[in-house]
Structures are given as C-alpha cells and as structure tokens.
Amino acid sequence: MISVIVPIYNAERFLSECLDSICRQTVKELEILLIDDGSTDSSAEICDRYARQDERIRVFRKENSGASDTRNFGIDQAAGEYIMFFDSDDYASPDLCEKLLAAMTADGTDFAFCGYLNIATAKTSKRLLFDRSRTFFGDDYRREIRTATLGPTGSQLHNPEKLDKLTPIWARLYKSDIIRRYNIRYVDLSKVPSECLLFNFEYCLKAQSASYVNEALYAYRRNTGVSLTKRFRKGLWDKWSYWMDYTAAIISGLGDPEDYLSARCSRLCCSVIPLGGNAMKLPTRRERLAEMRTFLSRDAYRTAFADFDCGNCPVYWRLFFYAAKKRRVRLFYFLTWSMRKILDFRKK
C-alpha cells in the first residue's frame, strides 16, 4: 500500500534507529526501499542485515549522485499506491503511516502531512504547523497550502522565520499516481537552493486537497555532521536565479497566476534571509560585506522588493527587509548577524 523511500549516504550513526521506526509502523502493508547512494561506511551492511530480517525491505545500490537523484530512483522503483520519503537520520512514531493514511482516506484528499519534532543539539522541540487538525479544499487549499508552499503572503508573513514550514518532503504521504501522471521529479540540489521546495510546489499544483494531522509524528534530526547548512555554499545566488526561471515557467502556464506571482515575489525577497546567513559563514567581515553587496545589487531584488508588502511582518523584520530593499549593506550585515544569533538560539 505504501512505498517508503529512504535515500542513504554514510548514515551508519542513525540508520538503525530510522529503520527500526519504519519496520515498526502499525501499517504493515509497506515496501521499504533502501537506496544506498554510494556509502563508504557501514550503511550497506546495515541495510543488508535489516533486509534479511524483514522481507518488505528492498535494497538498491548505486553510484553517488545526491539525494535528489536517489529519491527519483526510488520513485521509479516504487510499487505502492502511496509514497512516503524518510531521511536516513530521522525516525517516526509507529502510527505515522496509519494516521496520515486514515486522514487521507476519511477526508478523500490528495496528500496528508503532520507536525514534527525538531531534534537539535541541546534540546528537542515540537513543531506544529497549524493550530488544529484540518482539511483543505477549494480556496483554503489554494491560499494556505498551494500558494503558501511557493511563498508566504499576507498574514503568513507574521513569522518570516517559519516560511519553510510547508517545504519538507518528509512527514508527508503522497499519491504515487499524481507523482507519476505528471512526472513530478526532484531537481538536483546543484541547481536549486531547495529540491524539496520545488517538488512540493509542483505536487501541490496538481493536487486539489490536503489533510493535516496536528501531531508531531515525525522526528527530524538537525546538525548530524553532514548538513549542507554548516558551510558556505558557493553559487547560492545562481541557484535562486535558476529557481526564478523554473518557477516562472510553471506559473506562466497557469490560468490565474496573480496569487502565485505574489507568493513567488515574497519567496524571492525572503531568500535574502538564507543568503545573508550563508554570507556570514565567510571567514572575514570584508568578504561577508562584499558577498551581501553583490547579491543585494541584483536587478531581480530591485524588482521584487518594489512589489513586496512586508506590512504584516514584525517591526524587526520590516527593518531587515528595508535594509535589503535599500541596499544598506552595513545595516543588513548587523541585522543578519543579530537574526542568526536569535534563530540559532531558538533552534538549539
């Protein structure tokens, strides 16, 4: 019934905990696809051991090509009516699949998702995405799920730091028929800032409804030692530029693109948050200022900020976006430094 796809690369530290939580799901009609993306540690041996213990597990090995290509490989192999993605260092409640499947079946929706536990170095915190369990149809679905996945607008900008709450592809249950019928694929992270963001947006465009379960049923582990967020990402602006072209092509084919254009503009303006954080990873203040000056001077930001309404943002975020819009680089530097300190503290 459900194909669980797990891309694996050098995940020996947490892989057993992940696989235990999948094998113990109360929904037993699973196929578990373990795709070893060229691991050099003991991940392959761990996969083989679990495959000997559970006949639902299928193990694949391939040359290293990244998580996006590995997930696409998993989609090609999946036989289930539904698809779920796991990260190999995460784990889940035993009733994750059961509750998401029950919500989709009861509500007749095209996908289901839930809250999660954020496991950081110092503590674990619960992240619930809405204030209650809900179903989304019609205008509610279009506004709160489909366009919000592309970018936050209106009241959604009360908390810009939560703009990615609908981005993750884990803690979701998808219909495999929609993925295959519309050939929805992951774009490689070498081209885009977030492969999950584009996958979910394209899926949400084709889906017509969603169910949300207001429980933290999935455990997302931060800072496992291989995170891309720990080092400076060279060429990050080029990835946002590719994202702009990619989403522009999608939106141009929609009948009523106004809401999507506004969401896309908002997402682009909010991209100065990760771009600023990325710049702060450079070794010297001079290099950080130069990096900020370069991306804030892009014509794309001048156009986007001209149409961006940040009136719903808290005062400190309005000041942050003002500094970006006016290209006040030193003020932007100071505010970015301050914001990162606050956000890092909250994430711990």
C-alpha positions, 0 to 999 in steps of 0.5 A: 500500500505504501512505498517508503523511500529512504535515500542513504549516504554514510548514515551508519550513526542513525540508520538503525534507529530510522529503520527500526521506526519504519519496520515498526509502523502499525501499517504493515502493508509497506515496501521499504526501499533502501537506496544506498547512494554510494556509502563508504561506511557501514550503511550497506551492511546495515541495510543488508542485515535489516533486509534479511530480517524483514522481507518488505525491505528492498535494497538498491545500490548505486553510484553517488549522485545526491539525494535528489537523484536517489529519491527519483530512483526510488520513485521509479522503483516504487510499487505502492499506491502511496509514497512516503520519503524518510531521511536516513537520520530521522525516525517516526512514531509507529502510527505515522503511516496509519494516521496520515493514511486514515486522514487521507482516506476519511477526508478523500484528499490528495496528500496528508502531512503532520507536525514534527519534532525538531531534534537539535543539539541541546534540546528537542522541540515540537513543531506544529504547523497549524493550530488544529487538525484540518482539511483543505479544499477549494480556496483554503487549499489554494491560499494556505497550502498551494500558494503558501508552499511557493511563498508566504503572503499576507498574514503568513508573513507574521513569522518570516522565520517559519516560511519553510514550514510547508517545504519538507518532503518528509512527514508527508504521504503522497499519491504515487499516481499524481507523482507519476501522471505528471512526472513530478521529479526532484531537481538536483540540489546543484541547481536549486537552493531547495529540491524539496521546495520545488517538488512540493510546489509542483505536487501541490499544483496538481493536487486539489486537497490536503489533510493535516494531522496536528501531531508531531509524528515525525522526528527530524534530526538537525546538525548530524555532521553532514548538513549542507547548512554548516558551510558556505555554499558557493553559487547560492545566488545562481541557484535562486536565479535558476529557481526564478526561471523554473518557477516562472515557467510553471506559473506562466502556464497557469490560468490565474497566476496573480496569487502565485506571482505574489507568493513567488515575489515574497519567496524571492525577497525572503531568500535574502534571509538564507543568503545573508546567513550563508554570507556570514559563514565567510571567514572575514567581515570584508568578504561577508560585506562584499558577498551581501553587496553583490547579491543585494545589487541584483536587478531581480531584488530591485524588482521584487522588493518594489512589489513586496508588502512586508506590512504584516511582518514584525517591526524587526523584520520590516527593518531587515527587509528595508535594509535589503530593499535599500541596499544598506549593506552595513545595516543588513550585515548587523541585522543578519548577524543579530537574526542568526544569533536569535534563530540559532538560539531558538533552534538549539 
